[in-house]
Amino acid sequence: MKHMRPLLVTAMLLCLASTASAAECFADYKAKRDNPLRLHYGVVQVAGPCNAADARAEIAARLERNGWTLLNVVSLFDRSGLEERQRSAGQYYLRF
């Protein structure tokens, strides 16, 4: 049984690591700033729960601190959706 402990610990750590990475949540959004009117499309990592209402509140608060107003959250996605959105987001890719 003593020989099994390191294997069990390793297996548990691998499970925890895969759970953490699976829990990553990202969102793409549209925002504006007035006077003069400026618009941008961006991508952010969502730290809180990965649902539309919580993500919207979190993103809106981050943007507001930086003088932007959230217009809408386009979608929520995992890490696999990042690459396809990087070019479109430009300087606002994972900025906030």
N, CA, C and O of each residue as an XYZ file, in Angstrom:
384
protein
N       0.814     -1.199      0.000
C       0.000      0.000      0.000
C       0.860      1.266      0.000
O       0.488      2.275     -0.600
N       2.011      1.207      0.677
C       2.879      2.382      0.713
C       3.362      2.766     -0.676
O       3.605      3.941     -0.952
N       3.502      1.778     -1.547
C       3.970      2.051     -2.904
C       2.889      2.717     -3.749
O       3.191      3.346     -4.763
N       1.643      2.583     -3.338
C       0.529      3.154     -4.083
C       0.308      4.634     -3.761
O      -0.267      5.362     -4.571
N       0.750      5.078     -2.609
C       0.506      6.463     -2.194
C       1.038      7.497     -3.186
O       0.304      8.414     -3.556
N       2.298      7.376     -3.628
C       2.780      8.381     -4.592
C       1.950      8.397     -5.873
O       1.727      9.461     -6.451
N       1.497      7.247     -6.314
C       0.670      7.190     -7.514
C      -0.676      7.852     -7.280
O      -1.180      8.568     -8.145
N      -1.254      7.618     -6.123
C      -2.539      8.240     -5.810
C      -2.414      9.757     -5.701
O      -3.271     10.490     -6.194
N      -1.361     10.220     -5.064
C      -1.143     11.662     -4.928
C      -0.952     12.291     -6.305
O      -1.519     13.345     -6.593
N      -0.164     11.652     -7.147
C       0.054     12.160     -8.502
C      -1.250     12.209     -9.276
O      -1.532     13.198     -9.953
N      -2.044     11.160     -9.186
C      -3.325     11.125     -9.890
C      -4.250     12.225     -9.395
O      -4.939     12.860    -10.193
N      -4.272     12.454     -8.095
C      -5.120     13.512     -7.544
C      -4.671     14.888     -8.042
O      -5.503     15.724     -8.394
N      -3.358     15.123     -8.072
C      -2.847     16.412     -8.549
C      -3.173     16.623    -10.020
O      -3.509     17.738    -10.420
N      -3.083     15.592    -10.820
C      -3.435     15.710    -12.228
C      -4.914     16.034    -12.406
O      -5.280     16.828    -13.272
N      -5.750     15.426    -11.598
C      -7.188     15.715    -11.666
C      -7.470     17.162    -11.287
O      -8.276     17.831    -11.934
N      -6.816     17.642    -10.251
C      -7.010     19.029     -9.829
C      -6.530     19.996    -10.904
O      -7.182     21.007    -11.165
N      -5.400     19.694    -11.528
C      -4.875     20.576    -12.574
C      -5.809     20.623    -13.767
O      -6.034     21.695    -14.328
N      -6.356     19.487    -14.167
C      -7.264     19.494    -15.316
C      -8.567     20.185    -14.977
O      -9.168     20.817    -15.845
N      -9.019     20.081    -13.740
C     -10.229     20.779    -13.321
C     -10.009     22.287    -13.348
O     -10.885     23.037    -13.780
N      -8.843     22.733    -12.890
C      -8.554     24.171    -12.879
C      -8.505     24.729    -14.291
O      -9.055     25.798    -14.554
N      -7.852     24.018    -15.204
C      -7.764     24.549    -16.555
C      -9.106     24.479    -17.268
O      -9.404     25.325    -18.111
N      -9.922     23.473    -16.936
C     -11.243     23.363    -17.553
C     -12.160     24.479    -17.066
O     -13.128     24.832    -17.740
N     -11.854     25.031    -15.896
C     -12.700     26.071    -15.329
C     -12.384     27.453    -15.894
O     -13.066     28.422    -15.561
N     -11.362     27.559    -16.742
C     -11.036     28.860    -17.301
C     -12.181     29.342    -18.180
O     -12.748     28.590    -18.974
N     -12.496     30.602    -18.014
C     -13.609     31.188    -18.752
C     -13.159     32.515    -19.342
O     -12.513     33.320    -18.672
N     -13.507     32.729    -20.596
C     -13.171     33.958    -21.301
C     -14.433     34.513    -21.940
O     -15.396     33.783    -22.174
N     -14.420     35.789    -22.215
C     -15.565     36.429    -22.864
C     -15.062     37.430    -23.891
O     -14.012     38.048    -23.712
N     -15.813     37.581    -24.955
C     -15.555     38.698    -25.854
C     -16.718     39.673    -25.696
O     -17.854     39.275    -25.437
N     -16.411     40.940    -25.856
C     -17.377     41.988    -25.533
C     -17.189     43.174    -26.459
O     -16.210     43.260    -27.200
N     -18.147     44.086    -26.398
C     -18.067     45.372    -27.095
C     -18.257     46.465    -26.060
O     -19.085     46.344    -25.158
N     -17.481     47.534    -26.198
C     -17.542     48.638    -25.237
C     -17.439     49.966    -25.970
O     -17.035     50.030    -27.131
N     -17.821     51.037    -25.251
C     -17.744     52.376    -25.838
C     -17.211     53.364    -24.812
O     -17.203     53.114    -23.607
N     -16.769     54.489    -25.340
C     -16.347     55.638    -24.538
C     -16.896     56.856    -25.267
O     -16.811     56.932    -26.493
N     -17.456     57.805    -24.536
C     -18.050     59.006    -25.143
C     -17.081     60.181    -25.136
O     -16.080     60.197    -24.421
N     -17.427     61.165    -25.968
C     -16.739     62.478    -26.040
C     -15.241     62.386    -26.293
O     -14.479     62.628    -25.357
N     -14.786     62.070    -27.434
C     -15.536     61.644    -28.615
C     -15.890     60.159    -28.505
O     -15.285     59.403    -27.745
N     -16.889     59.778    -29.290
C     -17.329     58.389    -29.285
C     -16.211     57.487    -29.802
O     -15.658     57.706    -30.880
N     -15.893     56.462    -28.999
C     -14.920     55.440    -29.404
C     -15.510     54.091    -29.051
O     -16.142     53.933    -28.006
N     -15.306     53.132    -29.913
C     -15.810     51.777    -29.708
C     -14.646     50.800    -29.741
O     -13.652     51.027    -30.431
N     -14.774     49.719    -28.997
C     -13.781     48.660    -29.142
C     -14.398     47.302    -28.853
O     -15.399     47.174    -28.147
N     -13.757     46.295    -29.429
C     -14.082     44.883    -29.218
C     -12.912     44.306    -28.443
O     -11.758     44.559    -28.789
N     -13.190     43.536    -27.399
C     -12.105     42.984    -26.601
C     -12.391     41.588    -26.097
O     -13.499     41.068    -26.226
N     -11.370     41.002    -25.522
C     -11.445     39.671    -24.928
C     -10.878     39.771    -23.518
O      -9.816     40.359    -23.310
N     -11.585     39.196    -22.553
C     -11.129     39.188    -21.158
C     -11.253     37.793    -20.577
O     -12.049     36.976    -21.037
N     -10.445     37.537    -19.551
C     -10.623     36.311    -18.783
C     -11.568     36.637    -17.632
O     -11.386     37.631    -16.927
N     -12.559     35.807    -17.453
C     -13.550     36.000    -16.396
C     -13.080     35.241    -15.163
O     -12.843     34.034    -15.225
N     -12.945     35.943    -14.049
C     -12.458     35.323    -12.819
C     -13.581     34.663    -12.034
O     -13.362     33.657    -11.359
N     -14.780     35.222    -12.119
C     -15.912     34.698    -11.359
C     -16.618     33.583    -12.093
O     -16.055     32.981    -13.008
N     -17.847     33.302    -11.701
C     -18.631     32.250    -12.355
C     -18.782     32.510    -13.854
O     -18.924     33.651    -14.293
N     -18.746     31.435    -14.614
C     -18.796     31.541    -16.073
C     -20.241     31.454    -16.557
O     -20.648     30.479    -17.189
N     -20.998     32.495    -16.244
C     -22.358     32.600    -16.771
C     -22.560     34.044    -17.209
O     -21.830     34.940    -16.784
N     -23.542     34.258    -18.048
C     -23.725     35.564    -18.688
C     -23.899     36.706    -17.685
O     -23.264     37.751    -17.828
N     -24.735     36.523    -16.694
C     -25.028     37.619    -15.753
C     -23.803     37.992    -14.922
O     -23.474     39.171    -14.797
N     -23.130     36.999    -14.356
C     -21.954     37.280    -13.528
C     -20.807     37.840    -14.363
O     -20.118     38.767    -13.936
N     -20.603     37.276    -15.558
C     -19.536     37.770    -16.432
C     -19.804     39.220    -16.828
O     -18.890     40.045    -16.839
N     -21.046     39.524    -17.150
C     -21.402     40.900    -17.545
C     -21.095     41.883    -16.417
O     -20.530     42.948    -16.667
N     -21.455     41.549    -15.199
C     -21.201     42.440    -14.056
C     -19.696     42.624    -13.831
O     -19.234     43.740    -13.589
N     -18.945     41.541    -13.910
C     -17.498     41.613    -13.700
C     -16.814     42.449    -14.782
O     -15.978     43.300    -14.478
N     -17.168     42.208    -16.027
C     -16.556     42.929    -17.140
C     -16.940     44.410    -17.099
O     -16.092     45.277    -17.314
N     -18.202     44.698    -16.826
C     -18.656     46.088    -16.754
C     -17.879     46.863    -15.690
O     -17.489     48.009    -15.915
N     -17.656     46.241    -14.536
C     -16.919     46.908    -13.458
C     -15.473     47.180    -13.866
O     -14.951     48.265    -13.609
N     -14.829     46.211    -14.495
C     -13.443     46.404    -14.935
C     -13.338     47.522    -15.966
O     -12.459     48.380    -15.883
N     -14.242     47.500    -16.930
C     -14.208     48.521    -17.979
C     -14.494     49.904    -17.416
O     -13.847     50.880    -17.794
N     -15.461     49.989    -16.515
C     -15.842     51.278    -15.928
C     -14.666     51.925    -15.205
O     -14.484     53.141    -15.274
N     -13.867     51.116    -14.513
C     -12.681     51.652    -13.822
C     -11.692     52.283    -14.804
O     -10.858     53.103    -14.422
N     -11.797     51.892    -16.054
C     -10.893     52.398    -17.082
C     -11.576     53.351    -18.056
O     -11.043     53.632    -19.129
N     -12.757     53.848    -17.683
C     -13.436     54.858    -18.478
C     -14.257     54.340    -19.648
O     -14.644     55.119    -20.520
N     -14.530     53.043    -19.684
C     -15.308     52.444    -20.764
C     -16.658     51.978    -20.240
O     -16.803     51.688    -19.052
N     -17.642     51.907    -21.126
C     -18.967     51.390    -20.798
C     -19.195     50.115    -21.595
O     -19.046     50.104    -22.817
N     -19.548     49.061    -20.914
C     -19.835     47.787    -21.581
C     -21.127     47.916    -22.378
O     -22.154     48.333    -21.842
N     -21.075     47.561    -23.647
C     -22.276     47.540    -24.470
C     -22.925     46.159    -24.423
O     -24.126     46.041    -24.180
N     -22.133     45.120    -24.654
C     -22.661     43.765    -24.534
C     -21.538     42.740    -24.464
O     -20.421     42.972    -24.925
N     -21.872     41.601    -23.872
C     -20.982     40.448    -23.875
C     -21.417     39.615    -25.069
O     -22.564     39.174    -25.145
N     -20.498     39.403    -25.997
C     -20.823     38.680    -27.224
C     -20.972     37.192    -26.940
O     -21.960     36.575    -27.338
N     -19.985     36.615    -26.249
C     -20.041     35.188    -25.944
C     -19.078     34.832    -24.821
O     -18.159     35.586    -24.505
N     -19.306     33.681    -24.234
C     -18.416     33.093    -23.237
C     -17.814     31.844    -23.866
O     -18.493     31.122    -24.597
N     -16.548     31.591    -23.582
C     -15.881     30.450    -24.193
C     -14.696     30.026    -23.345
O     -14.316     30.724    -22.404
N     -14.109     28.879    -23.677
C     -12.939     28.410    -22.952
C     -11.677     28.780    -23.724
O     -11.741     29.479    -24.735
N     -10.541     28.311    -23.247
C      -9.245     28.656    -23.826
C      -9.164     28.344    -25.330
O      -8.435     29.009    -26.066
N      -9.898     27.352    -25.767
C      -9.817     26.961    -27.180
C     -10.331     28.055    -28.129
O     -10.029     28.017    -29.322
N     -11.091     29.014    -27.628
C     -11.609     30.085    -28.469
C     -10.751     31.337    -28.509
O     -11.093     32.303    -29.191
N      -9.637     31.330    -27.782
C      -8.816     32.537    -27.693
C      -8.135     32.901    -29.009
O      -8.214     34.046    -29.455
N      -7.481     31.953    -29.616
C      -6.651     32.245    -30.790
C      -7.444     32.891    -31.923
O      -6.976     33.831    -32.565
N      -8.644     32.377    -32.159
C      -9.433     32.915    -33.270
C      -9.896     34.349    -33.036
O     -10.272     35.034    -33.987
N      -9.874     34.814    -31.789
C     -10.351     36.160    -31.464
C      -9.213     37.162    -31.248
O      -9.459     38.365    -31.157
N      -7.996     36.685    -31.168
C      -6.865     37.553    -30.828
C      -6.674     38.679    -31.832
O      -6.499     39.829    -31.430
N      -6.702     38.390    -33.092
C      -6.478     39.428    -34.110
C      -7.581     40.480    -34.068
O      -7.298     41.675    -34.150
N      -8.836     40.048    -33.942
C      -9.952     41.001    -33.923
C      -9.893     41.924    -32.701
O     -10.240     43.101    -32.796
N      -9.458     41.395    -31.561
C      -9.401     42.199    -30.338
C      -8.213     43.152    -30.317
O      -8.255     44.168    -29.622
N      -7.172     42.852    -31.051
C      -6.009     43.738    -31.114
C      -5.473     44.133    -29.747
O      -5.162     43.269    -28.926
N      -5.365     45.438    -29.498
C      -4.819     45.923    -28.234
C      -5.711     45.629    -27.027
O      -5.278     45.772    -25.884
N      -6.954     45.219    -27.280
C      -7.876     44.925    -26.191
C      -8.000     43.421    -25.931
O      -8.952     42.971    -25.295
N      -7.043     42.660    -26.422
C      -6.975     41.218    -26.180
C      -6.374     40.997    -24.794
O      -5.190     41.256    -24.576
N      -7.186     40.521    -23.871
C      -6.793     40.239    -22.481
C      -6.197     41.464    -21.784
O      -5.340     41.330    -20.910
N      -6.648     42.648    -22.171
C      -6.148     43.895    -21.584
C      -6.759     44.183    -20.213
O      -6.057     44.618    -19.300
N      -8.040     43.948    -20.068
C      -8.715     44.296    -18.812
C      -8.952     43.075    -17.974
O      -9.510     43.174    -16.882
